[in-house]
Amino acid sequence: MASNAVRVLSFCFELLFLILQLPFSSVLQPGTTHGFSIQEATVYDLQLAFHKNQLSSKQLVEFYHKQIEIQNPVLRGVLELNPDALAQADKADQERKTKAPGSLSALHGIPILVKDNTATKDKMNTTAGSFALLGSVVPRDAGVVTRLRKAGAIILGKATLSEWSHYRSVDAPNGWSARGGYGKVDMKSKDEMNHLEQFLRRPNPNEGRSWLSSRGRPPVDVLPWSSTRGRPPDIVLLWSSSRGRPPVDVLPQTSSCSRPPVVVLPWLSTCGRPPVVVLPWSSSCGRPLMVILLRPSSHGRPPMNPYTMDDPCGSSSGSAISVAANLVAVSLGTETDGSILCPSDSNSVVGIKPTVGLTSRAGVVPISPRQDTVGPICRNVADAALVLETIVGIDTNDKATIKASKYIPKGGYAQFLRKDGLQGKRLGVMRYFYDYGKDTFQHETFELHLNTLREKGAILVDNVELENIDEVNSGPSEGIALAFEFKYSLNAYLKDLVASPVRSLADVIAFNNKHPKLEKVKEYGQDLLVQGQNTNGTGTLEQALLNLTKLSKDGFEKAVIRNKLDAVVVPGAIFSSVLAIGGYPGITVPAGYEKGRPFGICFGGLRGSEPKLIQIAYSFEQATIIRKPPPLRKL
């Protein structure tokens, strides 16, 4: 038996060596079935391929699984995969064959990633990227997830994000979270290990979840093993490191079985700690007490922009990265101030930040009920409109959706995908945001784009000004309001959970202080959490809210109404705070690349102006066709 194991290991190492010599472009194939290429395919393309029997939902999920397996160890856009995704795909394929009701829905059988702050009542976690919520149990699907499931969409998994949607610390990198950026364990850090041990010891309703990320396994999981006979799962260790610790630590076991519980896990790192730790086992040939699996990491680095391999912006980083790199068809992000628009801008994808209340926030880990919104991140405007059309509507668990439902157009949003959508639209050009210098590449590019808008029939109103823009950008009111709102809304969310290691913001702060290495408190701090916890009373909040209302009314609303604008047009995501404090919608579209770095163009309007914004954005997109997939790179 020993000689067989040696031969298997030898073969695995030889295979890994060959794989590592291949260029990324030779590993990442376009994914063609029956002459149909999956990469860059639109939702319409995918549906057409389904109905022509060129593609099945199962094949599509398998393709994305493979792309995640190849690219995610570097890009880190996907935090967790749904172990039921293939079963959902099989169900969608069967429904399509039998022409079941709902099988003609635009998103039926289409895989989608949701941000890890968005609740799914299944085998996946919902943690906002924090270990403090690992193992928490949500009472129900988030409102938007309920609508996706009803439409027949396949929840492929959870996307990485800036921890607590970038409301933990101002110093943390964009896209970083303790879970998403976590990649190694220091065995000397007993408090971190003890927490994970305690989590795995207690009854877990999500037990048995699996994760097809980072070479096929999750960062933390309970290995499903319920056999009452034979030995526990065998080990196949693929480890190509020439230094660092050995690939497995086996701590004392007290069992009559001859072998400890072990795990199948590829390990491709060239340095650092191993991916597998096997903790004490006290079963009589039953399942192991616990197994902690830790994915490979470049020392806990955050997710990467697939175009530049640096800052992806946040907080919906993974949603944008995964769509841009063809790890998924479409995704959902959330925004409080810039968290959809900025990563979409930086990763050359389309993001829609809807009017606050147009989409339900129920089941989403909150920051501010006044500013939070859920929206699509996709590769094109048409897909974004279809996703938006699916997730809008009244949710009794979010009262804001009742008021905002008046903005939902009869017939949905796809009807506004018109190539002549710019004809007659009055667009305000706010030169305050075009401060690039006249000889720069972006200045020249945006001047060309403004000319394109004119050529397609738009009426440009130049030099539109917001009289209070400096106060919007630098005044304290938004920060004060968010601190109060975060504390109250997060406490309410945590109390509503079926089970959770933490029940209040104070508990979260205490957890981080207890596990500083696990949560990298020394490196990044938790100043925003502490600031929120320290808020008291309502007088300061009320004054801040009055100021924000006045800023929106006397600023953006006044400029739009006075100039009779349908929308404003600005570069990138720099306009996000103006849209955020008033609950206004915005949409960003790829606008170009400067030395390989993407940048976008943003159209914003008053509440409920999504139909006009979609017309404008789609017309611009079709006139320019700028987006291109990220360059292929070597692993």
Secondary structure as UniProt FT lines:
FT   HELIX           2..21
FT   HELIX           24..27
FT   STRAND          32..33
FT   TURN            34..35
FT   STRAND          36..37
FT   TURN            39..40
FT   HELIX           43..51
FT   TURN            52..53
FT   HELIX           57..75
FT   STRAND          78..81
FT   TURN            83..84
FT   HELIX           85..98
FT   TURN            101..104
FT   TURN            106..109
FT   STRAND          111..115
FT   TURN            116..117
FT   TURN            128..129
FT   HELIX           131..133
FT   TURN            134..135
FT   HELIX           143..150
FT   TURN            151..152
FT   STRAND          154..159
FT   HELIX           163..166
FT   TURN            174..175
FT   TURN            178..181
FT   TURN            187..188
FT   HELIX           190..201
FT   TURN            205..208
FT   TURN            214..216
FT   STRAND          236..239
FT   STRAND          248..250
FT   STRAND          264..267
FT   STRAND          276..278
FT   STRAND          291..293
FT   TURN            299..300
FT   TURN            306..308
FT   HELIX           317..324
FT   TURN            325..326
FT   STRAND          330..335
FT   TURN            339..340
FT   HELIX           341..346
FT   TURN            347..348
FT   STRAND          350..353
FT   TURN            356..357
FT   TURN            362..363
FT   TURN            369..371
FT   STRAND          373..378
FT   HELIX           381..391
FT   TURN            396..397
FT   HELIX           400..404
FT   HELIX           405..407
FT   TURN            410..411
FT   HELIX           414..416
FT   TURN            419..424
FT   STRAND          426..429
FT   HELIX           431..433
FT   TURN            438..439
FT   HELIX           441..455
FT   TURN            456..457
FT   STRAND          459..461
FT   TURN            462..463
FT   TURN            467..468
FT   HELIX           469..474
FT   HELIX           477..496
FT   HELIX           505..514
FT   TURN            516..520
FT   HELIX           521..524
FT   HELIX           527..533
FT   HELIX           539..552
FT   HELIX           553..557
FT   HELIX           558..562
FT   TURN            563..564
FT   STRAND          567..571
FT   TURN            572..575
FT   HELIX           576..582
FT   STRAND          586..594
FT   TURN            595..596
FT   STRAND          597..604
FT   TURN            607..608
FT   HELIX           610..624
//
